[in-house]
Structures are given as structure tokens and as C-alpha cells.
Amino acid sequence: MKKIYITGSFTVEAAIITSIVLFTILGIMSLSFFMHDYSVEKSKAYHKATSSLEPPVKYIWAYQATRNLKSENNQTSERNHYED
């Protein structure tokens, strides 16, 4: 029976390729986590910056109607308070 010997160069080559593949996969995962966090923070900043602005022109009629209702309710409640 003939014995088969594996040379040391094969082991070294496998170790190098395995480490390169492993670090590449970990780098891609790390980059994807970073990009996810970046997009979440950018979305939060955009929402925070635009939440204090007036509504878009498309919905301005609804915005004005609710403001008018609030002001009318305040005026009628003040009138009722003074009439008592």
C-alpha cells in the first residue's frame, strides 16, 4: 500500500485562501451594517428636519381647515365662558 503525503505548500495555500475569503465575507457584512445604520440616521435627520415645516401644497387645504376649526373652537369656548 502506497502512502500519500500532502506537502506543506498545500496547507499554507489553503490557510491563505481561507483567511482571505473569511475576511472578505466579514468586510462585506460590516459594510452592510454600516450602510444600514447610515441610511437609518439619514432618514431620521430628514424626518426631523421636515416635520416642523408646513405641509405640502397638495394638503394645504386640509391644514388650513383644521387651523380654522381650532381657532373657531377657541373663540366659541371663550364666548361661552364669558356668557355664564
Biopython code that builds the backbone (N, CA, C, O; Angstrom):
import numpy as np
from Bio.PDB.StructureBuilder import StructureBuilder

atoms = [
    (1, "MET", "N", (0.831, -1.159, 0.000)),
    (1, "MET", "CA", (0.000, 0.000, 0.000)),
    (1, "MET", "C", (0.890, 1.241, 0.000)),
    (1, "MET", "O", (1.826, 1.365, 0.790)),
    (2, "LYS", "N", (0.569, 2.135, -0.897)),
    (2, "LYS", "CA", (1.378, 3.324, -1.064)),
    (2, "LYS", "C", (0.785, 4.465, -0.228)),
    (2, "LYS", "O", (-0.418, 4.720, -0.302)),
    (3, "LYS", "N", (1.592, 5.135, 0.544)),
    (3, "LYS", "CA", (1.148, 6.263, 1.361)),
    (3, "LYS", "C", (1.186, 7.547, 0.538)),
    (3, "LYS", "O", (2.101, 7.773, -0.253)),
    (4, "ILE", "N", (0.182, 8.370, 0.741)),
    (4, "ILE", "CA", (0.127, 9.655, 0.044)),
    (4, "ILE", "C", (0.477, 10.739, 1.060)),
    (4, "ILE", "O", (-0.120, 10.834, 2.132)),
    (5, "TYR", "N", (1.437, 11.531, 0.697)),
    (5, "TYR", "CA", (1.864, 12.631, 1.557)),
    (5, "TYR", "C", (1.412, 13.957, 0.952)),
    (5, "TYR", "O", (1.546, 14.189, -0.249)),
    (6, "ILE", "N", (0.879, 14.815, 1.806)),
    (6, "ILE", "CA", (0.493, 16.146, 1.355)),
    (6, "ILE", "C", (1.640, 17.076, 1.722)),
    (6, "ILE", "O", (2.131, 17.082, 2.851)),
    (7, "THR", "N", (2.039, 17.838, 0.759)),
    (7, "THR", "CA", (3.154, 18.744, 1.016)),
    (7, "THR", "C", (2.689, 19.943, 1.821)),
    (7, "THR", "O", (1.496, 20.237, 1.887)),
    (8, "GLY", "N", (3.620, 20.616, 2.418)),
    (8, "GLY", "CA", (3.311, 21.777, 3.254)),
    (8, "GLY", "C", (2.788, 22.955, 2.469)),
    (8, "GLY", "O", (2.076, 23.792, 3.023)),
    (9, "SER", "N", (3.117, 23.046, 1.201)),
    (9, "SER", "CA", (2.666, 24.191, 0.404)),
    (9, "SER", "C", (1.148, 24.179, 0.225)),
    (9, "SER", "O", (0.532, 25.243, 0.162)),
    (10, "PHE", "N", (0.548, 23.025, 0.143)),
    (10, "PHE", "CA", (-0.900, 22.917, 0.022)),
    (10, "PHE", "C", (-1.580, 23.454, 1.284)),
    (10, "PHE", "O", (-2.582, 24.161, 1.177)),
    (11, "THR", "N", (-1.074, 23.144, 2.446)),
    (11, "THR", "CA", (-1.633, 23.595, 3.718)),
    (11, "THR", "C", (-1.518, 25.108, 3.845)),
    (11, "THR", "O", (-2.462, 25.773, 4.273)),
    (12, "VAL", "N", (-0.386, 25.641, 3.483)),
    (12, "VAL", "CA", (-0.175, 27.093, 3.557)),
    (12, "VAL", "C", (-1.112, 27.807, 2.581)),
    (12, "VAL", "O", (-1.701, 28.832, 2.925)),
    (13, "GLU", "N", (-1.249, 27.273, 1.374)),
    (13, "GLU", "CA", (-2.127, 27.877, 0.379)),
    (13, "GLU", "C", (-3.584, 27.851, 0.840)),
    (13, "GLU", "O", (-4.303, 28.835, 0.662)),
    (14, "ALA", "N", (-4.020, 26.759, 1.420)),
    (14, "ALA", "CA", (-5.390, 26.663, 1.924)),
    (14, "ALA", "C", (-5.621, 27.652, 3.067)),
    (14, "ALA", "O", (-6.693, 28.251, 3.151)),
    (15, "ALA", "N", (-4.647, 27.829, 3.936)),
    (15, "ALA", "CA", (-4.782, 28.778, 5.049)),
    (15, "ALA", "C", (-4.889, 30.215, 4.535)),
    (15, "ALA", "O", (-5.673, 31.004, 5.063)),
    (16, "ILE", "N", (-4.124, 30.552, 3.530)),
    (16, "ILE", "CA", (-4.164, 31.904, 2.974)),
    (16, "ILE", "C", (-5.502, 32.160, 2.282)),
    (16, "ILE", "O", (-6.119, 33.205, 2.487)),
    (17, "ILE", "N", (-5.942, 31.220, 1.475)),
    (17, "ILE", "CA", (-7.211, 31.400, 0.762)),
    (17, "ILE", "C", (-8.379, 31.453, 1.738)),
    (17, "ILE", "O", (-9.294, 32.257, 1.563)),
    (18, "THR", "N", (-8.360, 30.610, 2.760)),
    (18, "THR", "CA", (-9.437, 30.616, 3.755)),
    (18, "THR", "C", (-9.492, 31.950, 4.492)),
    (18, "THR", "O", (-10.572, 32.500, 4.706)),
    (19, "SER", "N", (-8.338, 32.467, 4.878)),
    (19, "SER", "CA", (-8.334, 33.747, 5.597)),
    (19, "SER", "C", (-8.794, 34.893, 4.697)),
    (19, "SER", "O", (-9.496, 35.791, 5.162)),
    (20, "ILE", "N", (-8.415, 34.880, 3.423)),
    (20, "ILE", "CA", (-8.860, 35.925, 2.503)),
    (20, "ILE", "C", (-10.368, 35.867, 2.312)),
    (20, "ILE", "O", (-11.033, 36.902, 2.349)),
    (21, "VAL", "N", (-10.914, 34.685, 2.111)),
    (21, "VAL", "CA", (-12.361, 34.534, 1.926)),
    (21, "VAL", "C", (-13.100, 34.946, 3.196)),
    (21, "VAL", "O", (-14.114, 35.639, 3.122)),
    (22, "LEU", "N", (-12.607, 34.532, 4.346)),
    (22, "LEU", "CA", (-13.259, 34.867, 5.609)),
    (22, "LEU", "C", (-13.266, 36.372, 5.842)),
    (22, "LEU", "O", (-14.303, 36.932, 6.197)),
    (23, "PHE", "N", (-12.135, 37.035, 5.649)),
    (23, "PHE", "CA", (-12.075, 38.487, 5.861)),
    (23, "PHE", "C", (-12.904, 39.243, 4.832)),
    (23, "PHE", "O", (-13.451, 40.301, 5.144)),
    (24, "THR", "N", (-13.007, 38.726, 3.621)),
    (24, "THR", "CA", (-13.857, 39.363, 2.611)),
    (24, "THR", "C", (-15.322, 39.286, 3.015)),
    (24, "THR", "O", (-16.045, 40.277, 2.907)),
    (25, "ILE", "N", (-15.763, 38.144, 3.471)),
    (25, "ILE", "CA", (-17.161, 37.990, 3.907)),
    (25, "ILE", "C", (-17.444, 38.882, 5.115)),
    (25, "ILE", "O", (-18.485, 39.538, 5.170)),
    (26, "LEU", "N", (-16.532, 38.911, 6.075)),
    (26, "LEU", "CA", (-16.725, 39.760, 7.249)),
    (26, "LEU", "C", (-16.715, 41.242, 6.870)),
    (26, "LEU", "O", (-17.463, 42.032, 7.446)),
    (27, "GLY", "N", (-15.881, 41.619, 5.915)),
    (27, "GLY", "CA", (-15.844, 43.007, 5.456)),
    (27, "GLY", "C", (-17.143, 43.414, 4.777)),
    (27, "GLY", "O", (-17.634, 44.522, 4.990)),
    (28, "ILE", "N", (-17.695, 42.540, 3.972)),
    (28, "ILE", "CA", (-18.967, 42.831, 3.313)),
    (28, "ILE", "C", (-20.087, 42.949, 4.337)),
    (28, "ILE", "O", (-20.939, 43.830, 4.219)),
    (29, "MET", "N", (-20.097, 42.082, 5.331)),
    (29, "MET", "CA", (-21.114, 42.165, 6.382)),
    (29, "MET", "C", (-20.972, 43.461, 7.181)),
    (29, "MET", "O", (-21.966, 44.120, 7.488)),
    (30, "SER", "N", (-19.743, 43.819, 7.513)),
    (30, "SER", "CA", (-19.509, 45.050, 8.263)),
    (30, "SER", "C", (-19.935, 46.274, 7.463)),
    (30, "SER", "O", (-20.536, 47.197, 8.012)),
    (31, "LEU", "N", (-19.632, 46.286, 6.177)),
    (31, "LEU", "CA", (-20.033, 47.391, 5.317)),
    (31, "LEU", "C", (-21.553, 47.481, 5.201)),
    (31, "LEU", "O", (-22.109, 48.579, 5.172)),
    (32, "SER", "N", (-22.219, 46.343, 5.135)),
    (32, "SER", "CA", (-23.683, 46.366, 5.039)),
    (32, "SER", "C", (-24.315, 46.891, 6.330)),
    (32, "SER", "O", (-25.305, 47.620, 6.273)),
    (33, "PHE", "N", (-23.763, 46.537, 7.489)),
    (33, "PHE", "CA", (-24.264, 47.080, 8.755)),
    (33, "PHE", "C", (-24.040, 48.590, 8.819)),
    (33, "PHE", "O", (-24.914, 49.335, 9.264)),
    (34, "PHE", "N", (-22.877, 49.033, 8.378)),
    (34, "PHE", "CA", (-22.573, 50.464, 8.375)),
    (34, "PHE", "C", (-23.531, 51.221, 7.460)),
    (34, "PHE", "O", (-24.036, 52.279, 7.836)),
    (35, "MET", "N", (-23.785, 50.695, 6.270)),
    (35, "MET", "CA", (-24.680, 51.369, 5.332)),
    (35, "MET", "C", (-26.120, 51.386, 5.864)),
    (35, "MET", "O", (-26.849, 52.352, 5.640)),
    (36, "HIS", "N", (-26.529, 50.335, 6.557)),
    (36, "HIS", "CA", (-27.863, 50.308, 7.160)),
    (36, "HIS", "C", (-27.983, 51.394, 8.224)),
    (36, "HIS", "O", (-28.954, 52.151, 8.234)),
    (37, "ASP", "N", (-27.004, 51.470, 9.117)),
    (37, "ASP", "CA", (-27.033, 52.487, 10.165)),
    (37, "ASP", "C", (-27.005, 53.892, 9.572)),
    (37, "ASP", "O", (-27.704, 54.784, 10.053)),
    (38, "TYR", "N", (-26.205, 54.090, 8.537)),
    (38, "TYR", "CA", (-26.106, 55.389, 7.884)),
    (38, "TYR", "C", (-27.450, 55.797, 7.288)),
    (38, "TYR", "O", (-27.875, 56.942, 7.442)),
    (39, "SER", "N", (-28.114, 54.873, 6.615)),
    (39, "SER", "CA", (-29.397, 55.206, 5.998)),
    (39, "SER", "C", (-30.476, 55.457, 7.045)),
    (39, "SER", "O", (-31.337, 56.313, 6.840)),
    (40, "VAL", "N", (-30.452, 54.738, 8.150)),
    (40, "VAL", "CA", (-31.425, 54.968, 9.221)),
    (40, "VAL", "C", (-31.222, 56.356, 9.826)),
    (40, "VAL", "O", (-32.191, 57.084, 10.038)),
    (41, "GLU", "N", (-29.974, 56.727, 10.106)),
    (41, "GLU", "CA", (-29.697, 58.037, 10.682)),
    (41, "GLU", "C", (-30.033, 59.157, 9.707)),
    (41, "GLU", "O", (-30.534, 60.203, 10.117)),
    (42, "LYS", "N", (-29.763, 58.950, 8.432)),
    (42, "LYS", "CA", (-30.094, 59.958, 7.432)),
    (42, "LYS", "C", (-31.607, 60.125, 7.337)),
    (42, "LYS", "O", (-32.099, 61.245, 7.196)),
    (43, "SER", "N", (-32.344, 59.026, 7.412)),
    (43, "SER", "CA", (-33.802, 59.093, 7.378)),
    (43, "SER", "C", (-34.346, 59.818, 8.600)),
    (43, "SER", "O", (-35.277, 60.615, 8.483)),
    (44, "LYS", "N", (-33.780, 59.552, 9.766)),
    (44, "LYS", "CA", (-34.209, 60.242, 10.985)),
    (44, "LYS", "C", (-33.954, 61.747, 10.879)),
    (44, "LYS", "O", (-34.798, 62.554, 11.268)),
    (45, "ALA", "N", (-32.790, 62.115, 10.353)),
    (45, "ALA", "CA", (-32.453, 63.530, 10.212)),
    (45, "ALA", "C", (-33.392, 64.216, 9.226)),
    (45, "ALA", "O", (-33.827, 65.342, 9.465)),
    (46, "TYR", "N", (-33.703, 63.551, 8.126)),
    (46, "TYR", "CA", (-34.624, 64.122, 7.142)),
    (46, "TYR", "C", (-36.007, 64.298, 7.746)),
    (46, "TYR", "O", (-36.647, 65.332, 7.553)),
    (47, "HIS", "N", (-36.463, 63.297, 8.471)),
    (47, "HIS", "CA", (-37.794, 63.375, 9.090)),
    (47, "HIS", "C", (-37.834, 64.498, 10.123)),
    (47, "HIS", "O", (-38.814, 65.239, 10.201)),
    (48, "LYS", "N", (-36.778, 64.621, 10.910)),
    (48, "LYS", "CA", (-36.730, 65.658, 11.929)),
    (48, "LYS", "C", (-36.703, 67.045, 11.298)),
    (48, "LYS", "O", (-37.329, 67.976, 11.805)),
    (49, "ALA", "N", (-35.974, 67.182, 10.190)),
    (49, "ALA", "CA", (-35.862, 68.483, 9.536)),
    (49, "ALA", "C", (-37.161, 68.886, 8.848)),
    (49, "ALA", "O", (-37.495, 70.071, 8.812)),
    (50, "THR", "N", (-37.891, 67.932, 8.309)),
    (50, "THR", "CA", (-39.097, 68.271, 7.569)),
    (50, "THR", "C", (-40.368, 68.200, 8.410)),
    (50, "THR", "O", (-41.424, 68.633, 7.948)),
    (51, "SER", "N", (-40.302, 67.676, 9.607)),
    (51, "SER", "CA", (-41.520, 67.549, 10.415)),
    (51, "SER", "C", (-42.005, 68.893, 10.944)),
    (51, "SER", "O", (-43.192, 69.048, 11.230)),
    (52, "SER", "N", (-41.105, 69.868, 11.078)),
    (52, "SER", "CA", (-41.513, 71.163, 11.607)),
    (52, "SER", "C", (-41.967, 72.115, 10.512)),
    (52, "SER", "O", (-42.441, 73.212, 10.810)),
    (53, "LEU", "N", (-41.834, 71.723, 9.262)),
    (53, "LEU", "CA", (-42.257, 72.579, 8.164)),
    (53, "LEU", "C", (-43.757, 72.464, 7.941)),
    (53, "LEU", "O", (-44.408, 71.548, 8.445)),
    (54, "GLU", "N", (-44.288, 73.401, 7.185)),
    (54, "GLU", "CA", (-45.705, 73.330, 6.844)),
    (54, "GLU", "C", (-45.934, 72.171, 5.897)),
    (54, "GLU", "O", (-45.000, 71.718, 5.235)),
    (55, "PRO", "N", (-47.164, 71.681, 5.823)),
    (55, "PRO", "CA", (-47.440, 70.538, 4.957)),
    (55, "PRO", "C", (-47.286, 70.912, 3.484)),
    (55, "PRO", "O", (-47.276, 72.095, 3.143)),
    (56, "PRO", "N", (-47.167, 69.924, 2.619)),
    (56, "PRO", "CA", (-47.031, 70.214, 1.193)),
    (56, "PRO", "C", (-48.263, 70.931, 0.652)),
    (56, "PRO", "O", (-49.333, 70.881, 1.259)),
    (57, "VAL", "N", (-48.111, 71.587, -0.472)),
    (57, "VAL", "CA", (-49.194, 72.368, -1.070)),
    (57, "VAL", "C", (-50.401, 71.481, -1.355)),
    (57, "VAL", "O", (-51.541, 71.938, -1.273)),
    (58, "LYS", "N", (-50.163, 70.251, -1.680)),
    (58, "LYS", "CA", (-51.233, 69.319, -2.001)),
    (58, "LYS", "C", (-52.223, 69.156, -0.840)),
    (58, "LYS", "O", (-53.411, 68.931, -1.070)),
    (59, "TYR", "N", (-51.748, 69.266, 0.386)),
    (59, "TYR", "CA", (-52.599, 69.074, 1.553)),
    (59, "TYR", "C", (-52.859, 70.383, 2.300)),
    (59, "TYR", "O", (-53.319, 70.356, 3.441)),
    (60, "ILE", "N", (-52.574, 71.512, 1.682)),
    (60, "ILE", "CA", (-52.681, 72.782, 2.389)),
    (60, "ILE", "C", (-54.125, 73.097, 2.758)),
    (60, "ILE", "O", (-54.373, 73.736, 3.781)),
    (61, "TRP", "N", (-55.084, 72.658, 1.941)),
    (61, "TRP", "CA", (-56.485, 72.934, 2.256)),
    (61, "TRP", "C", (-56.906, 72.232, 3.537)),
    (61, "TRP", "O", (-57.660, 72.796, 4.330)),
    (62, "ALA", "N", (-56.428, 71.005, 3.752)),
    (62, "ALA", "CA", (-56.778, 70.279, 4.977)),
    (62, "ALA", "C", (-56.108, 70.927, 6.177)),
    (62, "ALA", "O", (-56.694, 71.006, 7.257)),
    (63, "TYR", "N", (-54.880, 71.388, 5.987)),
    (63, "TYR", "CA", (-54.152, 72.043, 7.067)),
    (63, "TYR", "C", (-54.857, 73.333, 7.480)),
    (63, "TYR", "O", (-55.027, 73.607, 8.668)),
    (64, "GLN", "N", (-55.263, 74.118, 6.487)),
    (64, "GLN", "CA", (-55.946, 75.373, 6.794)),
    (64, "GLN", "C", (-57.307, 75.115, 7.428)),
    (64, "GLN", "O", (-57.720, 75.854, 8.322)),
    (65, "ALA", "N", (-58.002, 74.089, 6.984)),
    (65, "ALA", "CA", (-59.311, 73.777, 7.555)),
    (65, "ALA", "C", (-59.187, 73.394, 9.024)),
    (65, "ALA", "O", (-60.007, 73.815, 9.840)),
    (66, "THR", "N", (-58.187, 72.611, 9.370)),
    (66, "THR", "CA", (-58.026, 72.227, 10.778)),
    (66, "THR", "C", (-57.609, 73.418, 11.618)),
    (66, "THR", "O", (-58.011, 73.518, 12.777)),
    (67, "ARG", "N", (-56.818, 74.318, 11.069)),
    (67, "ARG", "CA", (-56.448, 75.521, 11.824)),
    (67, "ARG", "C", (-57.663, 76.393, 12.061)),
    (67, "ARG", "O", (-57.829, 76.950, 13.146)),
    (68, "ASN", "N", (-58.526, 76.517, 11.041)),
    (68, "ASN", "CA", (-59.740, 77.322, 11.198)),
    (68, "ASN", "C", (-60.666, 76.708, 12.239)),
    (68, "ASN", "O", (-61.264, 77.433, 13.034)),
    (69, "LEU", "N", (-60.793, 75.383, 12.248)),
    (69, "LEU", "CA", (-61.647, 74.727, 13.236)),
    (69, "LEU", "C", (-61.119, 74.941, 14.644)),
    (69, "LEU", "O", (-61.888, 75.186, 15.573)),
    (70, "LYS", "N", (-59.807, 74.849, 14.799)),
    (70, "LYS", "CA", (-59.225, 75.055, 16.130)),
    (70, "LYS", "C", (-59.470, 76.478, 16.606)),
    (70, "LYS", "O", (-59.820, 76.695, 17.766)),
    (71, "SER", "N", (-59.288, 77.448, 15.718)),
    (71, "SER", "CA", (-59.489, 78.837, 16.127)),
    (71, "SER", "C", (-60.965, 79.110, 16.415)),
    (71, "SER", "O", (-61.274, 79.864, 17.338)),
    (72, "GLU", "N", (-61.889, 78.513, 15.643)),
    (72, "GLU", "CA", (-63.317, 78.683, 15.909)),
    (72, "GLU", "C", (-63.704, 78.055, 17.240)),
    (72, "GLU", "O", (-64.499, 78.631, 17.983)),
    (73, "ASN", "N", (-63.159, 76.887, 17.555)),
    (73, "ASN", "CA", (-63.456, 76.229, 18.834)),
    (73, "ASN", "C", (-62.961, 77.064, 19.998)),
    (73, "ASN", "O", (-63.640, 77.164, 21.021)),
    (74, "ASN", "N", (-61.796, 77.663, 19.861)),
    (74, "ASN", "CA", (-61.270, 78.503, 20.940)),
    (74, "ASN", "C", (-62.135, 79.739, 21.131)),
    (74, "ASN", "O", (-62.378, 80.147, 22.267)),
    (75, "GLN", "N", (-62.605, 80.340, 20.047)),
    (75, "GLN", "CA", (-63.443, 81.541, 20.164)),
    (75, "GLN", "C", (-64.794, 81.221, 20.794)),
    (75, "GLN", "O", (-65.280, 81.978, 21.634)),
    (76, "THR", "N", (-65.407, 80.099, 20.393)),
    (76, "THR", "CA", (-66.714, 79.753, 20.958)),
    (76, "THR", "C", (-66.584, 79.370, 22.430)),
    (76, "THR", "O", (-67.473, 79.680, 23.222)),
    (77, "SER", "N", (-65.512, 78.712, 22.805)),
    (77, "SER", "CA", (-65.366, 78.346, 24.206)),
    (77, "SER", "C", (-65.127, 79.579, 25.063)),
    (77, "SER", "O", (-65.564, 79.640, 26.212)),
    (78, "GLU", "N", (-64.431, 80.565, 24.496)),
    (78, "GLU", "CA", (-64.237, 81.811, 25.260)),
    (78, "GLU", "C", (-65.558, 82.547, 25.393)),
    (78, "GLU", "O", (-65.855, 83.087, 26.458)),
    (79, "ARG", "N", (-66.367, 82.580, 24.320)),
    (79, "ARG", "CA", (-67.663, 83.243, 24.389)),
    (79, "ARG", "C", (-68.558, 82.574, 25.419)),
    (79, "ARG", "O", (-69.211, 83.250, 26.215)),
    (80, "ASN", "N", (-68.590, 81.244, 25.404)),
    (80, "ASN", "CA", (-69.431, 80.519, 26.367)),
    (80, "ASN", "C", (-68.974, 80.761, 27.785)),
    (80, "ASN", "O", (-69.797, 80.827, 28.698)),
    (81, "HIS", "N", (-67.689, 80.892, 27.984)),
    (81, "HIS", "CA", (-67.138, 81.102, 29.324)),
    (81, "HIS", "C", (-67.575, 82.469, 29.853)),
    (81, "HIS", "O", (-67.908, 82.605, 31.030)),
    (82, "TYR", "N", (-67.572, 83.487, 28.973)),
    (82, "TYR", "CA", (-67.957, 84.806, 29.432)),
    (82, "TYR", "C", (-69.466, 84.990, 29.556)),
    (82, "TYR", "O", (-69.916, 85.877, 30.281)),
    (83, "GLU", "N", (-70.255, 84.169, 28.864)),
    (83, "GLU", "CA", (-71.702, 84.310, 28.932)),
    (83, "GLU", "C", (-72.275, 83.731, 30.222)),
    (83, "GLU", "O", (-73.393, 84.074, 30.605)),
    (84, "ASP", "N", (-71.544, 82.876, 30.883)),
    (84, "ASP", "CA", (-72.066, 82.244, 32.126)),
    (84, "ASP", "C", (-72.191, 83.181, 33.246)),
    (84, "ASP", "O", (-72.612, 82.789, 34.335)),
]
sb = StructureBuilder()
sb.init_structure("model")
sb.init_model(0)
sb.init_chain("A")
sb.init_seg("    ")
for serial, (resi, resn, name, xyz) in enumerate(atoms, 1):
    if name == "N":
        sb.init_residue(resn, " ", resi, " ")
    sb.init_atom(name, np.array(xyz, "f"), 0.0, 1.0, " ", f" {name:<3s}", serial, name[0])
structure = sb.get_structure()
